[in-house]
């Protein structure tokens, strides 16, 4: 009696631990349950690579995966569609434009030295760029202010000044479109004042960000590998103490130009680290950090479709799934109790423990729950019921042969053991194959089904046995008629 109570206490401790995990650990919900964004990405060919091959697709996936993880989007999925497209799912991300800005950029970082004799040209272009930024801000701030004619007039004057200074004639489009064309023109002229890059982001080891001292703006910190650090020292040494600037170029656009002090003339800036400052906000510095840490894309990527799934649809899916799961458990419970009596009641309790252990395991690992994943969980309930049915049928066979109740229970478990193991192992092999060979939702289905199969084996062979032994320790319940109709029991009993 004491031994049975000890095993029962251990089982209750496991149940309490599972409840604690469910209450303390958040569940990871997939796109179809939580809502979020789905982006379809098209990998673009280039002159160097006119045909996109599978190796390049995998390289692009690797870079994008690093960027998505750095964005802080949990449990995203990235899968290949066809030969040159990718589907990216971002659960919980209701603003796909932020992810699109980070994922779509090539993130090719270059460090360039300014050409000799271009000081005046550079100074003029930098002044024009400041005017451009002011004009862009004015255009944004007055876009919704129809009656603010004074600000509109200032923005118009700045636009005319920029066109005149750059020698541009009439440009097509509205003011914002014209300013964007001017921005590209200024950037191209600034880039033309720099020498070809000798140092790129391929030599970058890590990237970070920090807030500038005594300022509200942010800066991005860089750390190079050994060869990159040596090259950076040579590059800064060549322009130290001169009127030439060091240009930091990202995706063909100069984002910062910095002078190098004369104190670095002897050996350049050593230590393999650098800082990019360009009046970054916290968000823009974060985006640049993510792009640089993820690496440059081997091929350009174009976002051809963005689809947002609202959280309302996710809640509806969850409600329907819960109704389906509870209905299935309820119907199974009615059948088991009506057909197997006390063992059926034990099976229902064991199934409840099984569901609790499953859910706690999903939270603990964690497993991303999707609709196919929930389907795998419900299907695994069938495996758990099947194991109990095998055991109870063996017990009933032993009772019909005239064995005692306790002996019939023990024999029933031992004889059903091999069949239960075989059935669970074959299902588990299928789950492993689906998980490693499948993609997306197939993996979610196989993962939840596989976890369910393992826990089902535990509950069928351990929980059910512990509960039966505990109940059989009470004499009032230890009657064969609680397991088998009286007309099926041997006359000797």
BAKE-253809 format. One line per field, with one value per residue (C-alpha): residue number from 1; residue in one letter; x, y, z. Coordinates in Angstrom, 2 decimals, padded with zeros to 5 digits. Example, Ala and Ser with C-alpha at 12.3 -4.5 7.8 and 13.67 -1.06 7.14 Angstrom:
# BAKE-253809
resi = (1, 2)
resn = (a, s)
c1 = (012.30, 013.67)
c2 = (-004.50, -001.06)
c3 = (007.80, 007.14)
This chain:
# BAKE-253809
resi = (1, 2, 3, 4, 5, 6, 7, 8, 9, 10, 11, 12, 13, 14, 15, 16, 17, 18, 19, 20, 21, 22, 23, 24, 25, 26, 27, 28, 29, 30, 31, 32, 33, 34, 35, 36, 37, 38, 39, 40, 41, 42, 43, 44, 45, 46, 47, 48, 49, 50, 51, 52, 53, 54, 55, 56, 57, 58, 59, 60, 61, 62, 63, 64, 65, 66, 67, 68, 69, 70, 71, 72, 73, 74, 75, 76, 77, 78, 79, 80, 81, 82, 83, 84, 85, 86, 87, 88, 89, 90, 91, 92, 93, 94, 95, 96, 97, 98, 99, 100, 101, 102, 103, 104, 105, 106, 107, 108, 109, 110, 111, 112, 113, 114, 115, 116, 117, 118, 119, 120, 121, 122, 123, 124, 125, 126, 127, 128, 129, 130, 131, 132, 133, 134, 135, 136, 137, 138, 139, 140, 141, 142, 143, 144, 145, 146, 147, 148, 149, 150, 151, 152, 153, 154, 155, 156, 157, 158, 159, 160, 161, 162, 163, 164, 165, 166, 167, 168, 169, 170, 171, 172, 173, 174, 175, 176, 177, 178, 179, 180, 181, 182, 183, 184, 185, 186, 187, 188, 189, 190, 191, 192, 193, 194, 195, 196, 197, 198, 199, 200, 201, 202, 203, 204, 205, 206, 207, 208, 209, 210, 211, 212, 213, 214, 215, 216, 217, 218, 219, 220, 221, 222, 223, 224, 225, 226, 227, 228, 229, 230, 231, 232, 233, 234, 235, 236, 237, 238, 239, 240, 241, 242, 243, 244, 245, 246, 247, 248, 249, 250, 251, 252, 253, 254, 255, 256, 257, 258, 259, 260, 261, 262, 263, 264, 265, 266, 267, 268, 269, 270, 271, 272, 273, 274, 275, 276, 277, 278, 279, 280, 281, 282, 283, 284, 285, 286, 287, 288, 289, 290, 291, 292, 293, 294, 295, 296, 297, 298, 299, 300, 301, 302, 303, 304, 305, 306, 307, 308, 309, 310, 311, 312, 313, 314, 315, 316, 317, 318, 319, 320, 321, 322, 323, 324, 325, 326, 327, 328, 329, 330, 331, 332, 333, 334, 335, 336, 337, 338, 339, 340, 341, 342, 343, 344, 345, 346, 347, 348, 349, 350, 351, 352, 353, 354, 355, 356, 357, 358, 359, 360, 361, 362, 363, 364, 365, 366, 367, 368, 369, 370, 371, 372, 373, 374, 375, 376, 377, 378, 379, 380, 381, 382, 383, 384, 385, 386, 387, 388, 389, 390, 391, 392, 393, 394, 395, 396, 397, 398, 399, 400, 401, 402, 403, 404, 405, 406, 407, 408, 409, 410, 411, 412, 413, 414, 415, 416, 417, 418, 419, 420, 421, 422, 423, 424, 425, 426, 427, 428, 429, 430, 431, 432, 433, 434, 435, 436, 437, 438, 439, 440, 441, 442, 443, 444, 445, 446, 447, 448, 449, 450, 451, 452, 453, 454, 455, 456, 457, 458, 459, 460, 461, 462, 463, 464, 465, 466, 467, 468, 469, 470, 471, 472, 473, 474, 475, 476, 477, 478, 479, 480, 481, 482, 483, 484, 485, 486, 487, 488, 489, 490, 491, 492, 493)
resn = (x, x, x, x, x, x, x, x, x, x, x, x, x, x, x, x, x, x, x, x, x, x, x, x, x, x, x, x, x, x, x, x, x, x, x, x, x, x, x, x, x, x, x, x, x, x, x, x, x, x, x, x, x, x, x, x, x, x, x, x, x, x, x, x, x, x, x, x, x, x, x, x, x, x, x, x, x, x, x, x, x, x, x, x, x, x, x, x, x, x, x, x, x, x, x, x, x, x, x, x, x, x, x, x, x, x, x, x, x, x, x, x, x, x, x, x, x, x, x, x, x, x, x, x, x, x, x, x, x, x, x, x, x, x, x, x, x, x, x, x, x, x, x, x, x, x, x, x, x, x, x, x, x, x, x, x, x, x, x, x, x, x, x, x, x, x, x, x, x, x, x, x, x, x, x, x, x, x, x, x, x, x, x, x, x, x, x, x, x, x, x, x, x, x, x, x, x, x, x, x, x, x, x, x, x, x, x, x, x, x, x, x, x, x, x, x, x, x, x, x, x, x, x, x, x, x, x, x, x, x, x, x, x, x, x, x, x, x, x, x, x, x, x, x, x, x, x, x, x, x, x, x, x, x, x, x, x, x, x, x, x, x, x, x, x, x, x, x, x, x, x, x, x, x, x, x, x, x, x, x, x, x, x, x, x, x, x, x, x, x, x, x, x, x, x, x, x, x, x, x, x, x, x, x, x, x, x, x, x, x, x, x, x, x, x, x, x, x, x, x, x, x, x, x, x, x, x, x, x, x, x, x, x, x, x, x, x, x, x, x, x, x, x, x, x, x, x, x, x, x, x, x, x, x, x, x, x, x, x, x, x, x, x, x, x, x, x, x, x, x, x, x, x, x, x, x, x, x, x, x, x, x, x, x, x, x, x, x, x, x, x, x, x, x, x, x, x, x, x, x, x, x, x, x, x, x, x, x, x, x, x, x, x, x, x, x, x, x, x, x, x, x, x, x, x, x, x, x, x, x, x, x, x, x, x, x, x, x, x, x, x, x, x, x, x, x, x, x, x, x, x, x, x, x, x, x, x, x, x, x, x, x, x, x, x, x, x, x, x, x, x, x, x, x, x, x, x, x, x, x, x, x, x, x, x, x, x, x, x, x, x, x, x)
c1 = (000.00, 002.77, 004.70, 001.68, 001.05, 004.69, 004.43, 001.12, 002.72, 005.52, 002.95, 001.15, 004.47, 004.99, 001.49, 002.13, 005.46, 003.75, 001.08, 003.80, 005.58, 002.34, 001.62, 005.14, 006.33, 004.75, 003.63, 005.11, 002.29, 002.73, 001.57, -001.83, -002.60, -000.89, -001.19, 001.77, 003.29, 004.22, 006.75, 007.41, 010.99, 012.31, 016.05, 017.38, 020.06, 023.02, 025.51, 028.03, 025.38, 022.75, 021.25, 020.26, 021.45, 020.49, 023.77, 023.09, 019.54, 020.89, 023.44, 020.68, 018.57, 021.49, 021.99, 018.27, 017.93, 020.62, 018.91, 015.49, 016.88, 018.63, 015.35, 013.97, 011.17, 010.67, 010.06, 010.08, 010.03, 011.89, 011.31, 012.13, 009.39, 010.40, 013.97, 014.36, 011.69, 011.50, 008.53, 009.26, 006.72, 007.06, 004.62, 003.46, 005.01, 002.18, 004.50, 006.21, 007.70, 010.31, 011.40, 011.24, 013.71, 016.23, 015.75, 015.66, 018.95, 022.15, 024.15, 027.43, 029.69, 032.71, 035.42, 036.81, 039.49, 038.71, 040.56, 043.24, 042.30, 038.54, 038.22, 036.16, 033.84, 033.23, 032.52, 029.97, 028.18, 028.02, 026.44, 023.89, 023.13, 022.35, 019.97, 018.40, 017.79, 016.13, 013.94, 012.98, 011.95, 009.94, 008.17, 007.27, 006.10, 003.91, 002.42, -000.67, -000.72, -002.55, -002.80, 000.87, 001.93, 005.09, 006.69, 005.72, 007.30, 010.57, 010.66, 010.04, 012.90, 015.25, 014.25, 014.97, 018.31, 019.34, 018.43, 020.29, 023.42, 023.55, 022.82, 019.67, 016.80, 013.15, 012.57, 009.49, 007.17, 006.00, 008.29, 009.02, 009.86, 012.12, 013.94, 014.51, 016.05, 018.27, 019.31, 020.46, 022.31, 024.15, 025.05, 026.43, 028.56, 029.89, 030.77, 032.63, 035.00, 036.19, 038.68, 037.62, 037.11, 040.02, 038.12, 034.58, 032.16, 033.42, 036.24, 033.75, 033.70, 030.86, 028.71, 026.97, 025.40, 025.57, 024.29, 026.72, 027.93, 025.96, 023.86, 020.51, 021.80, 023.24, 026.34, 027.20, 030.38, 032.39, 035.01, 037.18, 039.02, 042.82, 043.19, 040.42, 042.03, 045.37, 043.71, 041.78, 045.02, 046.67, 043.67, 043.46, 047.25, 047.16, 044.75, 045.71, 046.53, 045.33, 042.20, 041.02, 038.06, 037.25, 033.93, 031.73, 029.48, 026.52, 024.77, 026.26, 025.30, 027.72, 026.30, 029.24, 032.48, 035.07, 038.48, 041.46, 043.62, 047.33, 048.10, 047.31, 049.83, 052.47, 050.45, 046.84, 043.88, 044.86, 042.94, 040.59, 037.59, 035.72, 032.60, 029.96, 028.17, 025.58, 022.81, 021.26, 018.10, 017.84, 015.76, 017.94, 021.10, 019.46, 018.54, 022.09, 023.53, 021.25, 022.23, 025.95, 025.84, 023.83, 026.35, 025.85, 023.44, 025.24, 022.41, 019.88, 016.41, 013.15, 010.04, 007.22, 004.36, 003.56, 000.58, -000.53, -002.63, -004.51, -004.54, -008.35, -008.06, -005.47, -007.81, -010.58, -008.26, -007.27, -010.91, -011.83, -008.80, -009.67, -013.26, -012.02, -009.53, -011.96, -014.72, -012.38, -011.26, -014.85, -016.03, -013.03, -013.74, -017.38, -016.35, -013.57, -015.67, -018.69, -016.68, -013.91, -015.47, -012.84, -009.89, -011.63, -011.83, -008.13, -007.39, -009.28, -007.28, -004.06, -005.06, -005.64, -002.15, -000.86, -002.40, -000.97, 002.53, 002.35, 001.37, 004.04, 006.65, 005.58, 006.15, 009.43, 011.26, 009.60, 007.55, 005.87, 002.20, 000.46, -002.78, -000.95, 000.92, -002.33, -003.53, -000.43, -001.20, -004.80, -003.60, -001.14, -004.10, -005.32, -001.96, -002.27, -005.81, -004.66, -002.00, -004.56, -006.96, -004.24, -003.48, -007.10, -007.98, -005.10, -006.34, -009.84, -008.41, -006.57, -009.72, -011.67, -009.01, -009.72, -006.64, -006.87, -007.40, -003.92, -002.24, -004.39, -003.38, 000.33, 000.13, -001.91, 000.78, 003.64, 001.92, 000.89, 004.36, 005.92, 002.93, 002.88, 006.62, 006.46, 003.55, 005.16, 008.61, 007.24, 005.27, 008.33, 010.45, 007.86, 007.95, 011.74, 011.65, 008.96, 010.85, 014.19, 012.81, 009.75, 009.50, 007.32, 004.02, 005.08, 007.87, 005.41, 003.09, 005.89, 007.39, 004.17, 003.25, 006.73, 006.65, 003.15, 004.27, 007.09, 004.87, 002.12, 004.53, 005.32, 001.70, 000.47, 003.19, 003.75, 000.85, -001.88, -000.10, 000.50, -003.11, -004.47, -002.19, -003.17, -006.90, -006.44, -004.93, -008.52, -010.46, -013.83, -012.52, -010.64, -013.43, -013.26, -016.76, -015.31, -013.22, -015.45, -019.21, -020.28, -021.61, -018.09, -016.33, -015.53, -018.05, -015.32, -014.82)
c2 = (000.00, 002.47, 001.67, 002.36, 005.63, 006.61, 006.12, 007.98, 010.90, 011.00, 011.13, 014.00, 015.83, 015.53, 016.88, 019.86, 020.53, 020.42, 022.87, 025.19, 025.13, 025.90, 028.88, 030.32, 029.72, 031.57, 029.53, 030.15, 030.51, 030.27, 032.72, 031.07, 031.27, 034.48, 036.56, 038.34, 038.91, 036.73, 038.00, 036.46, 037.14, 036.90, 036.26, 038.40, 037.31, 039.56, 039.93, 037.83, 035.20, 035.15, 031.90, 031.35, 027.94, 025.99, 026.85, 030.57, 030.12, 028.42, 031.23, 033.86, 031.86, 031.72, 035.50, 036.25, 033.83, 035.71, 039.02, 037.77, 036.39, 039.70, 041.54, 039.79, 038.05, 034.75, 031.46, 032.76, 030.27, 030.63, 028.12, 027.78, 027.99, 026.88, 027.61, 031.32, 032.33, 032.29, 032.51, 034.23, 034.10, 036.48, 035.58, 038.58, 041.11, 043.42, 045.98, 044.09, 047.32, 047.30, 043.77, 044.56, 047.42, 045.18, 042.02, 043.57, 045.44, 043.89, 045.37, 045.68, 047.76, 049.53, 051.83, 054.23, 056.91, 060.28, 061.16, 063.84, 067.35, 066.98, 068.89, 071.80, 069.52, 067.36, 070.36, 071.75, 068.42, 067.96, 071.40, 070.54, 067.28, 069.21, 071.45, 068.34, 066.79, 069.99, 070.06, 066.41, 067.07, 070.10, 068.07, 065.32, 067.72, 069.74, 066.83, 066.82, 070.58, 072.01, 075.54, 075.99, 077.98, 079.47, 076.06, 074.89, 077.97, 077.38, 073.77, 074.96, 077.48, 074.79, 072.49, 075.20, 075.97, 072.30, 071.95, 075.12, 074.19, 070.73, 072.03, 069.97, 070.98, 070.23, 066.91, 064.72, 064.05, 065.95, 067.66, 064.46, 062.50, 065.30, 065.46, 061.70, 062.04, 064.85, 062.68, 059.94, 062.47, 063.96, 060.49, 059.46, 062.60, 062.04, 058.43, 059.56, 061.52, 058.34, 055.73, 052.09, 050.17, 048.21, 047.18, 045.74, 044.23, 040.74, 041.40, 042.42, 040.25, 041.84, 044.95, 046.71, 050.04, 052.59, 056.03, 058.85, 060.63, 063.77, 063.34, 061.78, 060.18, 056.69, 055.24, 051.80, 050.07, 047.70, 045.06, 043.61, 040.32, 040.26, 040.93, 043.54, 045.31, 045.47, 046.80, 049.40, 050.58, 050.98, 052.82, 055.31, 055.79, 056.83, 059.72, 060.67, 064.37, 065.26, 066.94, 063.60, 061.88, 058.27, 057.35, 054.65, 053.33, 050.98, 049.50, 052.11, 055.08, 057.12, 057.22, 058.89, 060.72, 061.13, 062.77, 060.93, 062.93, 063.49, 061.44, 058.32, 059.17, 056.78, 053.55, 054.40, 053.43, 050.10, 047.67, 046.44, 048.55, 051.54, 053.62, 054.81, 058.00, 059.65, 061.05, 057.60, 057.12, 054.07, 052.23, 053.11, 052.17, 048.85, 048.17, 048.90, 046.70, 043.83, 044.16, 044.21, 041.35, 039.21, 039.79, 040.89, 039.06, 037.14, 038.10, 040.95, 040.13, 041.77, 041.57, 040.84, 040.22, 041.15, 039.58, 040.47, 038.06, 039.84, 038.50, 038.18, 035.33, 033.71, 033.84, 032.28, 029.45, 028.84, 028.71, 026.22, 024.08, 024.04, 023.04, 020.23, 018.98, 019.12, 017.48, 014.67, 014.10, 014.14, 011.55, 009.34, 009.62, 008.55, 005.53, 004.41, 004.67, 002.97, 000.12, -000.47, 000.81, 001.55, 000.98, 003.38, 006.01, 005.45, 005.86, 009.17, 010.46, 009.25, 011.00, 014.22, 013.89, 013.13, 016.33, 018.33, 016.85, 017.54, 021.18, 021.77, 020.22, 022.56, 025.52, 024.17, 023.33, 025.60, 024.30, 026.74, 025.78, 025.94, 024.43, 021.40, 021.13, 020.99, 018.35, 016.32, 016.70, 015.51, 012.59, 011.60, 011.35, 008.51, 006.79, 007.18, 005.72, 002.86, 001.85, 001.80, -000.27, -002.87, -003.13, -003.38, -005.98, -008.13, -007.70, -008.79, -011.85, -012.88, -012.46, -014.64, -017.34, -017.31, -015.46, -013.23, -009.51, -008.37, -011.07, -010.21, -006.53, -007.33, -009.89, -007.49, -004.81, -007.24, -008.85, -005.52, -004.04, -005.30, -004.27, -000.79, -000.33, -001.46, 000.84, 003.88, 003.31, 003.00, 006.22, 007.93, 006.91, 008.52, 011.69, 011.91, 011.45, 014.14, 016.56, 016.30, 016.03, 018.28, 022.07, 024.63, 023.27, 019.66, 020.09, 021.49, 018.54, 015.99, 017.71, 017.76, 014.23, 012.95, 014.56, 013.16, 009.65, 009.70, 011.07, 008.62, 005.75, 007.12, 007.68, 004.32, 002.23, 004.30, 006.62, 004.11, 001.36, 003.62, 004.77, 001.21, -000.14, 002.74, 002.10, -001.66, -001.03, -000.31, -003.52, -002.04, -001.41, -004.70, -006.64, -008.33, -007.06, -003.53, -004.70, -007.21, -007.86, -010.62, -012.79, -012.86, -013.93, -017.63, -019.47, -020.31, -016.68)
c3 = (000.00, 000.97, -002.20, -004.41, -002.60, -003.17, -006.92, -006.91, -005.03, -007.62, -010.39, -008.67, -008.33, -012.09, -012.69, -010.40, -012.14, -015.55, -014.35, -013.07, -016.43, -018.29, -016.03, -016.03, -019.60, -022.56, -025.55, -028.98, -031.50, -035.24, -037.88, -038.33, -034.59, -033.52, -036.65, -038.22, -041.64, -044.58, -047.12, -050.53, -051.62, -055.16, -055.55, -058.39, -060.85, -061.70, -064.52, -062.59, -061.77, -064.56, -063.23, -059.58, -058.38, -055.21, -053.45, -053.86, -052.59, -049.46, -049.00, -049.22, -046.73, -044.30, -044.36, -044.09, -041.18, -039.25, -039.94, -038.87, -035.60, -034.92, -035.49, -032.43, -034.32, -032.53, -034.27, -037.82, -040.69, -043.96, -046.72, -050.41, -053.05, -056.54, -057.61, -056.79, -054.26, -050.48, -048.13, -044.82, -041.99, -039.04, -036.24, -034.23, -036.63, -037.68, -039.35, -042.19, -043.59, -040.82, -041.67, -045.40, -045.02, -043.29, -045.34, -048.80, -048.57, -049.82, -046.88, -048.78, -046.56, -048.06, -046.74, -049.32, -049.28, -050.85, -054.03, -053.80, -054.92, -054.37, -051.10, -052.48, -054.45, -051.40, -049.19, -051.66, -052.04, -048.27, -047.93, -050.61, -048.80, -045.61, -047.55, -049.06, -045.65, -044.45, -047.56, -047.09, -043.48, -044.53, -047.22, -044.75, -042.04, -044.41, -046.38, -044.16, -043.51, -046.48, -045.13, -044.16, -047.24, -045.65, -045.03, -048.48, -049.99, -048.09, -049.27, -052.84, -052.61, -051.29, -054.15, -056.74, -055.08, -055.21, -058.88, -059.78, -057.79, -059.38, -062.86, -063.18, -065.41, -064.81, -063.04, -063.30, -060.39, -057.32, -054.82, -052.85, -056.01, -057.27, -053.93, -054.09, -057.56, -056.25, -053.29, -055.67, -057.81, -054.83, -053.59, -056.99, -057.17, -053.65, -054.49, -057.58, -055.31, -053.58, -054.71, -055.19, -051.95, -050.48, -047.37, -047.27, -044.77, -045.63, -043.16, -040.47, -037.36, -035.39, -035.16, -032.29, -031.39, -028.60, -027.80, -028.41, -025.31, -024.40, -027.57, -028.37, -031.58, -031.88, -033.49, -034.85, -033.68, -035.88, -035.12, -037.91, -038.13, -038.25, -041.97, -041.90, -038.96, -040.78, -043.93, -041.93, -040.32, -043.76, -045.16, -042.28, -042.29, -045.97, -045.32, -041.72, -041.32, -044.83, -046.17, -047.55, -045.87, -045.13, -046.73, -045.25, -048.02, -047.51, -050.54, -052.84, -050.63, -048.56, -045.05, -043.34, -044.19, -041.47, -041.18, -039.67, -037.27, -037.76, -034.63, -036.69, -039.42, -038.07, -037.90, -038.73, -036.54, -035.03, -032.84, -035.54, -034.53, -035.91, -035.31, -037.78, -036.75, -038.93, -036.73, -036.37, -034.34, -032.08, -034.72, -037.70, -035.78, -034.87, -038.51, -039.70, -036.95, -038.00, -041.66, -040.89, -038.38, -040.80, -043.58, -047.15, -049.39, -052.17, -054.54, -054.36, -053.05, -054.04, -051.88, -054.34, -051.90, -048.31, -046.56, -043.05, -040.96, -038.21, -034.63, -034.83, -037.33, -035.09, -032.07, -034.15, -035.20, -031.58, -030.46, -033.18, -032.37, -028.66, -029.45, -031.68, -029.09, -026.17, -028.21, -029.23, -025.64, -024.42, -026.96, -026.23, -022.49, -022.95, -025.03, -022.68, -019.50, -021.07, -022.56, -020.00, -016.73, -014.08, -016.47, -018.86, -016.13, -015.42, -019.12, -019.19, -016.21, -017.85, -021.10, -019.16, -017.69, -021.17, -022.57, -019.66, -020.09, -023.82, -023.40, -020.76, -023.04, -025.87, -023.54, -022.17, -025.42, -026.83, -029.78, -032.17, -032.24, -035.61, -036.86, -038.33, -035.04, -033.11, -035.57, -034.72, -031.02, -031.48, -033.59, -030.88, -028.47, -030.66, -030.20, -026.42, -026.43, -028.65, -026.13, -023.31, -025.41, -026.06, -022.34, -021.21, -023.82, -022.60, -019.02, -020.06, -021.83, -018.68, -016.57, -018.98, -018.51, -014.79, -013.53, -010.48, -010.99, -009.88, -011.94, -014.97, -014.73, -014.52, -017.34, -019.46, -019.22, -019.93, -022.94, -024.49, -024.00, -027.25, -029.39, -027.85, -028.34, -031.99, -032.81, -031.18, -032.71, -036.24, -035.79, -034.30, -037.32, -039.60, -037.49, -037.70, -041.47, -041.87, -039.62, -041.46, -044.98, -044.67, -044.49, -042.74, -041.45, -042.10, -039.55, -037.01, -037.50, -037.16, -034.11, -032.09, -033.18, -032.25, -028.81, -028.31, -029.24, -026.68, -023.91, -024.90, -024.32, -020.86, -019.82, -021.15, -019.50, -016.36, -015.50, -016.33, -014.36, -011.33, -011.28, -011.64, -008.91, -006.61, -007.13, -006.68, -003.25, -002.13, -001.53, -002.53, -006.06, -006.39, -008.12, -011.55, -012.31, -012.48, -015.45, -017.22, -017.37, -015.01, -017.84, -019.37, -016.18, -015.66, -013.44, -010.95, -010.20)
